[in-house]
């Protein structure tokens, strides 16, 4: 059976990563969470004091990109690869609301995108890969055999993200999460370098009213059709 490249793009908090992990596991494909890569760079910028709520030293971040080493290491107990930043497991740290608040600004930096896109392209050389992000179908893999663009209303996405964050951060508010979601939408869609747009030939999936099971079944059918085409 031939292997293909599956590119999943879309707005924040649409469940891209969860879906991509499921799909990769079902197809026995490699899964790459590009959002985790940008989050890891964001965490590095925060740790080094390059970015805060009222400050962003883009030049210092760019000057230090050579000191950032990103890798994925498979966790057998979890069933997926975790994000490592300079050999430190940062999988939990990069999922915080604080990182979410800065990641779109970091991802808008052309030099950051260039560094990460080069690494992402290498992952897909042999196909058999599922990759999710913002520019997978437009920049990383414009020739992907299957392109999915996932979306949902901002309110529904914020509710999902809020419920996800609540157990580890009881003080987080829904309004704070909703503001983060809408701000990220604006930055992702208007940045000059690789803005979030629907790729040519992409299939748009609005999962506002879909269960995870319905969504997975629908996209697995699309993947099967693309593999057998």
Wavefront OBJ file of the C-alpha trace (Angstrom):
o trace
v 0.000 0.000 0.000
v 1.391 3.394 -0.972
v 2.140 6.011 1.646
v 0.974 9.610 1.419
v 1.512 12.916 3.189
v -1.406 14.264 5.211
v -1.396 17.985 6.014
v -3.797 19.242 8.688
v -4.085 23.003 9.112
v -6.597 25.139 10.950
v -7.400 27.534 13.743
v -6.160 27.094 17.299
v -8.039 24.714 19.599
v -9.807 22.833 16.811
v -8.361 19.524 17.973
v -5.841 19.234 15.144
v -3.201 17.516 17.255
v -5.602 15.013 18.813
v -6.981 14.089 15.407
v -3.534 13.873 13.816
v -2.296 11.546 16.575
v -5.315 9.263 16.097
v -4.891 9.225 12.345
v -1.162 8.504 12.507
v -1.719 5.668 14.955
v -4.470 4.127 12.801
v -2.384 4.336 9.623
v 0.939 3.525 11.333
v 2.312 6.862 10.104
v 4.758 9.294 11.693
v 3.048 12.162 13.536
v 4.665 15.593 13.802
v 3.137 18.282 16.026
v 4.501 21.493 14.511
v 2.574 23.572 17.032
v 4.671 21.979 19.774
v 7.802 23.124 17.959
v 6.669 26.761 17.912
v 5.563 26.463 21.522
v 8.990 25.160 22.492
v 10.693 28.150 20.854
v 8.208 30.373 22.684
v 9.077 28.733 26.004
v 12.769 29.318 25.278
v 12.099 32.996 24.537
v 10.188 33.315 27.814
v 12.935 31.574 29.804
v 15.588 33.862 28.310
v 13.538 36.996 28.955
v 13.122 37.802 25.256
v 9.351 38.174 25.507
v 6.809 39.278 28.112
v 3.420 40.964 28.129
v 4.922 44.361 27.301
v 8.237 43.439 25.689
v 9.524 41.403 22.750
v 13.186 41.461 21.748
v 12.882 39.787 18.362
v 16.506 40.490 17.432
v 17.832 38.663 20.502
v 15.621 35.664 19.779
v 16.830 35.486 16.168
v 20.450 35.844 17.311
v 20.008 32.867 19.629
v 18.182 30.489 17.286
v 21.349 28.434 16.853
v 21.142 27.590 20.564
v 17.687 26.013 20.183
v 17.644 22.274 19.536
v 14.240 20.641 19.155
v 13.487 16.938 19.044
v 10.611 14.496 19.480
v 11.035 11.394 21.622
v 8.437 8.644 21.592
v 6.820 7.846 24.950
v 5.583 4.243 24.917
v 3.311 4.805 27.920
v 1.566 7.784 26.320
v 1.621 6.384 22.802
v 2.996 9.541 21.161
v 6.221 11.527 20.849
v 6.875 14.299 23.368
v 8.565 17.625 22.699
v 12.122 18.138 23.939
v 13.863 21.513 24.065
v 17.651 21.242 24.351
v 17.214 17.646 25.606
v 14.689 18.660 28.277
v 11.132 17.287 28.192
v 8.891 20.351 27.890
v 5.700 18.631 26.736
v 3.687 19.860 29.752
v 5.338 23.257 30.065
v 4.545 24.274 26.470
v 0.795 23.676 26.925
v 0.305 26.498 29.457
v -1.953 29.488 28.858
v 1.148 31.709 29.220
v 2.877 30.020 26.287
v -0.378 30.133 24.318
v -0.465 33.891 24.818
v 2.896 34.441 23.106
v 3.206 31.636 20.559
v 1.549 33.447 17.648
v 3.991 36.368 18.012
v 6.937 33.973 17.993
v 5.508 32.066 15.028
v 5.240 35.300 13.035
v 9.024 35.760 13.064
v 10.308 34.819 9.601
v 13.636 33.447 10.851
v 11.850 31.168 13.335
v 9.521 29.887 10.631
v 12.414 29.272 8.252
v 14.331 27.226 10.836
v 11.351 25.085 11.793
v 9.973 24.601 8.263
v 13.345 23.213 7.155
v 13.204 20.664 9.974
v 9.563 19.829 9.233
v 10.273 19.193 5.546
v 12.931 16.642 6.504
v 10.370 14.655 8.493
v 8.262 14.149 5.374
v 10.886 13.056 2.854
v 9.738 9.411 2.901
v 6.001 10.230 3.166
v 3.860 8.233 5.595
v 3.533 11.323 7.762
v 0.664 13.225 9.389
v 1.594 16.806 10.246
v -0.587 19.525 11.747
v -0.081 23.254 12.073
v -0.901 26.522 10.318
v 1.032 26.329 7.050
v 1.493 22.617 6.371
v -0.590 22.455 3.203
v 0.564 25.836 1.927
v 4.289 25.955 2.748
v 5.673 22.765 4.290
v 3.932 20.226 2.036
v 2.142 22.075 -0.787
v 2.024 18.775 -2.731
v 0.457 16.735 0.081
v -1.982 14.139 -1.225
v -4.518 15.028 1.471
v -5.007 18.507 2.897
v -7.466 19.172 5.723
v -8.402 22.596 7.097
v -10.102 22.432 10.492
v -12.227 25.180 11.968
v -14.986 25.854 14.511
v -16.536 28.919 16.122
v -14.265 30.867 18.461
v -16.650 30.314 21.391
v -16.691 26.542 20.960
v -12.919 26.400 20.580
v -12.448 28.540 23.678
v -14.774 26.288 25.686
v -12.792 23.207 24.674
v -9.512 24.842 25.561
v -10.899 26.157 28.864
v -12.046 22.690 29.943
v -8.673 21.299 28.939
v -6.762 23.857 31.015
v -9.033 23.901 34.075
v -7.704 20.769 35.868
v -4.129 22.065 35.904
v -5.002 25.766 36.178
v -8.184 26.282 38.286
v -7.771 30.061 38.247
v -8.034 30.351 34.459
v -11.183 32.123 33.226
v -13.238 31.420 30.112
v -12.986 35.073 29.048
v -9.196 34.878 29.255
v -9.139 31.784 27.055
v -11.610 33.275 24.556
v -9.459 36.415 24.271
v -6.402 34.231 23.671
v -8.191 32.267 20.935
v -9.427 35.363 19.081
v -6.068 37.125 19.404
v -4.259 34.102 17.990
v -6.722 33.931 15.102
v -6.007 37.560 14.237
v -2.219 37.224 14.406
v -2.111 33.868 12.586
v -4.335 35.079 9.756
v -2.684 38.468 9.168
v 1.036 37.794 9.615
v 3.177 38.538 6.541
v 5.062 35.221 6.541
v 2.952 32.107 5.855
v -0.413 33.369 7.148
v -3.120 30.897 8.097
v -5.141 30.378 4.930
v -7.004 27.497 3.355
v -4.618 25.666 1.046
v -5.606 24.909 -2.539
v -7.501 21.604 -2.719
v -7.903 21.506 1.073
v -11.062 19.962 2.471
v -12.629 22.210 5.108
v -13.962 20.459 8.204
v -16.076 22.570 10.568
v -16.207 20.465 13.711
v -18.352 22.856 15.757
v -21.099 20.235 15.915
v -19.124 17.040 15.307
v -18.153 14.542 17.972
v -14.542 13.363 18.016
v -15.730 9.981 16.763
v -17.674 11.493 13.855
v -14.766 13.711 12.906
v -12.221 10.883 13.028
v -14.413 8.565 10.960
v -14.937 11.265 8.330
v -11.251 12.097 7.969
v -10.116 8.460 8.073
v -12.428 7.846 5.107
v -10.807 10.763 3.273
v -7.339 9.406 4.055
v -8.281 5.934 2.854
v -9.628 7.362 -0.395
v -6.414 9.365 -0.927
v -4.223 6.333 -0.240
v -6.187 4.187 -2.673
v -6.450 6.850 -5.386
l 1 2 3 4 5 6 7 8 9 10 11 12 13 14 15 16 17 18 19 20 21 22 23 24 25 26 27 28 29 30 31 32 33 34 35 36 37 38 39 40 41 42 43 44 45 46 47 48 49 50 51 52 53 54 55 56 57 58 59 60 61 62 63 64 65 66 67 68 69 70 71 72 73 74 75 76 77 78 79 80 81 82 83 84 85 86 87 88 89 90 91 92 93 94 95 96 97 98 99 100 101 102 103 104 105 106 107 108 109 110 111 112 113 114 115 116 117 118 119 120 121 122 123 124 125 126 127 128 129 130 131 132 133 134 135 136 137 138 139 140 141 142 143 144 145 146 147 148 149 150 151 152 153 154 155 156 157 158 159 160 161 162 163 164 165 166 167 168 169 170 171 172 173 174 175 176 177 178 179 180 181 182 183 184 185 186 187 188 189 190 191 192 193 194 195 196 197 198 199 200 201 202 203 204 205 206 207 208 209 210 211 212 213 214 215 216 217 218 219 220 221 222 223 224 225 226 227 228 229
